[in-house]
Amino acid sequence: MKAYAALPLVLGLAACTSTPKPSGFLSDYQAVTPQKKAFRAAILERKAGPEVAAIKSVRIAPSRIHDGPAWLKEPQRRALEREIDAQLCFELSERYQIGGPEADAEVRAAVTRVKRTGRVGSAASAAASFFIPGPIGVRLPGSTGGLAAEAEMTGRNGEQLAAILWSRNAMVVGADTPSLSQVGDALQFIEAFADATAETMTAPGVKPPGPPKPDPCAEYGPRIRPEGFLAKFATGLYVPEMSAAKGGADK
């Protein structure tokens, strides 16, 4: 009973994520403030104002790795960039038309920190998950990775309209799925980053109409990939080849 009683405390400690530090990627950091409703992630943001409601189309600039760690290999860099491009397209297309240079605004994003996912610890965690019922799993300390990323929306004159700094680390106790990929946790967290980014870049009171048809993001594959869920169910692992955007697996 004592172990279960301590679980909320463990969960709270495991969820701690340090405040994201400005990397220099954004054009302006003066207007960002902490987002108090952030869950499991640390967020600084400049929320879009009412004037953003007039924006109908956005161009998504190719994402980049800003000062990535030395261990990050080129295929891993491409996988992270491709996943950000895909998830931003999925989320922003529910709010705006996806356009080219003629669009009303531009959105650009970058990965600013990648914490490596431990392969050996992830394999052990996946094996242990078969003996722990329920959605809550336990991962070995040192096996958890993380991600920090930044994004901003700028108008045609280059003025910043919205911005976000986002950071999250995987939890030792929780529902974060281990992976044999060194960027497994980072890849998984990109969807949450893109969702928070799109929310930050939506004017107050504007309700997203939902995914458009035809899908302007079709080049990245389907928005929901059931094979990824099946791989997780079968192995207890996040498998980029099954779950990541088309053309963005970590190989």
C-alpha positions, 0 to 999 in steps of 0.5 A: 500500500505504501508503494501505491500511496507514493505513486502520485509523488513519483509521477509528479517528480517524473513529469518535471521539465525545465523551462525552455531556454531561448536558443536564438532561433526566433526573431523575438523573445520579449513577448513570451510568457509562461503558459500556466495550463501546460500539462507535462510540458514547459511552455513559453508563448506569445499567444496570437491576438485578435488580429490573427483572425484575419489570416486565412493562409500560412506557409510552413517553412522547412523545419531545421535542427538548431544546434543539435547534439554531436551524436545526432546522425543525419538520418535522425536529423531528417526524421525529426525535421520530417516529423515536425513538417508533417505534424505542423501541416496536420495541425495548422491545416485544421485552422488555415489554408496551407499555401506558398510564398503568397500566403498571409503568414509564415510559420517556421520551427526548429528543434532546439534540444534533443535528449537521447533515448536509451536503447538498452533501458528501453528494451528492458522497460518494454519487457517489464511492461508485460508484467505491469497491467494497465496504461502506466509503465515504468522506465529505467532512469537514464533511458528517457529522452526529451525534446525542446523546440521553438516556432513562430508565426510572422506576417508578410512584413516579417513581424512576429504574430505568435511564438512558442518555446516548448520542452518536455522530457519522458517520464520514468513513471507514466505512459511514455513509450520506450523506443530502440531509436535514440530519437524515439522520445523526441519523435513521439513528442513532436505531435504534442509540440505541433498541437501546442504550436497550432493552439498558440497560433490561433486567434482567441475565440476561433474554432478550428473547422477540422481537417480539409479535403483533399488533404494538403498534407497527404505527402506525409501519409495518413494522419492516424497510423494504426500500424503504429498502435499495433507495433506498440501493442505487440512489442511495447515499443515505439517503432518509428518505421511504423509510427512516424510520418511517411519518409521520416522514419529513423533508419 
